[in-house]
Amino acid sequence: MTSAYVWDDPRPSRAAKPVPKSSHGHFVVQMVIHDSDEDPGQISMCGSLGEYRTRLIALAEPDTVDVIEQVGPVPWTDENGKTHGHYIDQIVVKTGNRRLGLTDKPYRKVTPAFEAEIVQVDAAARKAGVIDRLHLVTEYARDPVKLYNADLFRGCRDADPEADALALEVVEALVGAARCRSWSARSTADPGASGLWCG
């Protein structure tokens, strides 16, 4: 048996619009989602910090199957009758194939004109069967506790069957309340070796 690590490139981004790989004074990110020991995963790109934070929360929700970035363009018509294309920042695919479109925008940049655009894009994308509903997401829509937990879940997403089995064994034997540190110590003579950690 070898412990040599073999790199396998993740699948490329599915964005229909190019997302910059770098930007001066602007947040962009390239992350890998759906990766595991059996699957190299999928590159997923975010063009803003808001998109990234929303994506973390969406990926942490147990009924999320997938998140696809920069879907479109969805046609919409302005007040002068001119047709434009709008790219939906992310479509969150839920169990049952429910598809929620999410467009991220800082609250200070949400204008009445942009709200009118979103209403048209929502109607057009529903009619085309692209989404079931479009949501405009600002920083006020993201629960800071959910975001914090989603960030933790993302950091601990790799499975550790040995540590999970030990934790389950210890937790099933617990009666009443117990401190985290005490059940961590019970899982092995060397608490750090078990993969269980208590801060």
N, C-alpha and C positions, 0 to 999 in steps of 0.2 A: 504494500500500500504506500502511495506517495502523497506528500502534502504539498506538492508543487501547485501553485495557483496558475490557472490558464485564463487569460483575458479573452472575452468574447464580446465584440462590439454590440451595443444595444441597437435596436431598430431606429431609423432616423425619425426626426420630428414629423408630425403629420400636419403642421401648420400650413394653411393654404396661402398665407401671406408671410414673407420673410420676417423673422424676428431678429433684430440686431444681436450680434454676439458680444458686442461691447458698445459703450456709449459714454461720452464725457458728461459727468454730472447727472447720470440717469441710471437707475437700477435695471439690470437685465439678469436673467438666470437661465441656466440649462441644467435640468435635473433628470434623473432616470427614475421612472416609475415602473411598477409591476416586476421588478427584478427579484430573482430568487436563485437558489442553487441550480435550478433546472432551466431558468429563463433569464437571458441577459437583460431583458427589460426594454423599455421604450423611452426614447429621449422626449422630454416635454419642456417647452421653452416658455418663459414669461417675459413680457416686455415692460413690466413695472413691478414695484414692490407690492402694490395692491393686488395685482394678479397672483403673485407668488403666495401671499398670505391667504387669499381666497382659495387657491388650489390646495394648500396644506389642509385647510379645514375640510374641503370637499373630499380629498383623498382619505381623511381619517374617519369619515362617516361610514358606518358599517354597511349601508345599502348602496354605496357607490361601487359601480362596476368598472368605470373608466372615466377619464377626463381627456377631452380632445381640445387642443388649443387652436385659436385663430381659424375659425370655420367661416366660410363665406366665399365670395361676397354675397350678402343678402341685399337685393335691390330695394330702395325706398325713394320716394319722391318728395322734394321740398316744396315750399309754398309757391315757388315760381314754375312748378311743373317739371323741374329738372330731375332726372333719375341719377341716384348715386348708389354706391355699394358699401355696405357696412359689414365688417368682419366681427363676428361674435368672439370675444376674448377666450371663452371656454364653454364647452358643452359638457355637462356632467351627466353621464349615463348612469341611471339608477337601475336597481333590480326591476324586472318587468318591462325593461327597455324604455322607461320614462326618461325623457331628455330635457334637462333644464339648462337654458342658456344663461350665461352670466357675463355681463359687461361691467368691467371695473372702471371707476372714475373717481378721482378725489372730489369730495363734496364741493369744494370751492370752484371747481371747474364745471359743475352741473348747471347748465343754463336752461332757460325755457325752450330754446331751440333744440338743445340736445335731448331734453325730455320728449319733445315732439318727435324727434328722429327715432328714439327708442320705441315709442308707441307704434310707429309705422313698421319698424324692423320686426317687432314682436308679431304683428299681424301677418306680415309677409312670410316670416320664417315658419309660423304655425301653418299657414296655408300650404307652404311647400313641403311640410312634414319634416322640417329640419329639427324643430324643437316642439315641446309641449307648452313651454312658457319661457319668457325672457325676463330676467331680473336685473335691475340696475343696482350694482353693489358699490357702496362708498365705505370709507373707514368706519362709519357709524353702524354699518350692518354686520360687522365682524365682531363677535363676542370675544373679548380678550382672553377669557378662560378657555374657550374652545380653541382659540388660536394657540395658546400656550400648550395645551394638551396635545393638539395636533402636531406641534413642533416636536414634542417629546416622543409621540408615537412614530413620527417619521424617523427620528434618530434611533429608535429601538425596533425597527420593522423587521430586522433579520431574525428569523426563527432560531431558537436555541433549544432543541428538543430535550437535551439532558437537563438543563436548568429548569425548563418548564415542568418536566416530570418530577424533579425534586421539590419544586415549589408546590405542586399539586399534592404530593404525598404529605408534606408538612401541613399545608392548609387544611386538608381533609381531617387531620388528626387534632386540629385545634378545637378547644372547647372554651367558649366565652371570648373575652377580649384579650389581645396580646399585642405587645410592641413588635414592630417590624423587625427590629434588631434581634429580638429573641428567636423568632422563627427562622431568620436567616442563619443564626448560629446553630440552630437545631438541624439545619439541612446538611451540614457537613462539619467536620472538625476545623476546616479552614473556610470560613464564610466567603472569603474573596474568591475561592476556587470554584464555588458553585455557580457563579454568574449572578447570584442574587446580591443586590446592593441596596443598602439603606442609607440615605443621607441624613 
